[in-house]
Amino acid sequence: MRIEIRPAFDESVMAAEQPVRKAVAKMLKLLQSFDLPEVWKYHGLNFEKLHGMIEPSTGQQLYSLRVTGSTRAVACLLKGPTLMLVSLHEQHDKAYRK
């Protein structure tokens, strides 16, 4: 699977504590080794649709991925398949707000 990283996601990762940065690196390694059906099935990522949430610049549906117990990445799927990582939220409840 191809991964694209938005600047906001990258900036959040760089500002995060080291355990979160390591968890993001582990997640990225996993994502690169999977194809799309494997991402959906892998329970460790808890890949789920964020109902009613759309990425403004692409109009694509947003999804959540577990990075740590409390940290979530928000992403959208593009053709190819490509997973675009849009944002990182260290408090998972904030990832689900519009």
C-alpha positions as CSV (number, residue, x, y, z in Angstrom):
1,M,0.0,0.0,0.0
2,R,1.2,3.5,-0.8
3,I,1.3,6.1,2.0
4,E,1.0,9.8,1.6
5,I,1.6,12.1,4.6
6,R,0.0,15.5,5.0
7,P,2.2,18.3,6.6
8,A,-0.2,18.6,9.5
9,F,0.3,14.9,10.3
10,D,4.1,15.2,10.0
11,E,4.2,18.3,12.2
12,S,2.1,16.5,14.9
13,V,4.4,13.5,14.9
14,M,7.5,15.7,15.2
15,A,5.9,17.5,18.2
16,A,4.8,14.3,19.9
17,E,6.6,12.5,22.7
18,Q,9.1,9.8,21.7
19,P,6.8,6.8,22.5
20,V,4.1,8.2,20.1
21,R,6.8,8.8,17.4
22,K,7.9,5.2,17.8
23,A,4.3,3.9,17.6
24,V,3.8,6.0,14.4
25,A,6.9,4.5,12.9
26,K,5.7,1.0,13.7
27,M,2.2,1.8,12.3
28,L,3.8,3.1,9.0
29,K,5.9,0.0,8.7
30,L,2.8,-2.2,9.1
31,L,0.8,-0.2,6.6
32,Q,3.5,-0.4,4.0
33,S,3.6,-4.2,4.3
34,F,-0.2,-4.6,4.0
35,D,-2.6,-4.4,1.1
36,L,-6.0,-2.8,1.7
37,P,-7.9,-5.9,2.7
38,E,-5.2,-6.7,5.3
39,V,-5.5,-3.1,6.8
40,W,-9.3,-3.6,7.2
41,K,-8.8,-7.0,8.9
42,Y,-5.8,-6.2,11.2
43,H,-7.3,-5.7,14.6
44,G,-4.3,-3.8,16.1
45,L,-5.0,-0.8,13.8
46,N,-8.7,-0.7,14.6
47,F,-9.2,0.9,11.1
48,E,-12.7,2.3,11.1
49,K,-14.9,4.7,9.2
50,L,-15.6,8.1,10.8
51,H,-19.2,8.4,9.8
52,G,-20.2,11.8,8.5
53,M,-16.6,13.1,8.3
54,I,-15.2,14.0,5.0
55,E,-11.7,15.4,4.1
56,P,-12.4,18.9,2.9
57,S,-9.7,19.2,0.1
58,T,-10.4,15.8,-1.5
59,G,-14.0,15.1,-0.5
60,Q,-12.9,11.6,0.6
61,Q,-14.4,9.7,3.5
62,L,-12.2,9.9,6.7
63,Y,-11.0,6.9,8.7
64,S,-9.4,6.4,12.1
65,L,-6.4,4.2,12.8
66,R,-5.1,3.3,16.3
67,V,-1.5,4.4,16.9
68,T,-1.4,3.8,20.7
69,G,-4.1,3.3,23.3
70,S,-5.0,7.0,23.3
71,T,-3.5,8.2,20.0
72,R,-5.3,8.0,16.6
73,A,-4.4,8.9,13.1
74,V,-7.0,10.2,10.8
75,A,-6.7,9.2,7.1
76,C,-8.5,9.0,3.8
77,L,-8.2,6.4,1.0
78,L,-7.3,7.6,-2.4
79,K,-7.1,5.6,-5.7
80,G,-4.2,3.3,-6.1
81,P,-4.8,2.3,-3.3
82,T,-3.1,5.1,-1.4
83,L,-3.7,5.9,2.3
84,M,-3.3,9.6,3.0
85,L,-2.5,10.4,6.7
86,V,-4.3,13.6,7.4
87,S,-3.8,14.3,11.1
88,L,-2.6,12.8,14.4
89,H,-4.6,13.2,17.6
90,E,-3.0,12.2,21.0
91,Q,-6.4,12.3,22.7
92,H,-8.5,9.9,20.6
93,D,-11.8,11.7,21.4
94,K,-10.6,14.8,19.6
95,A,-10.0,12.7,16.4
96,Y,-13.8,12.1,16.2
97,R,-14.9,15.7,16.4
98,K,-15.8,17.6,13.3
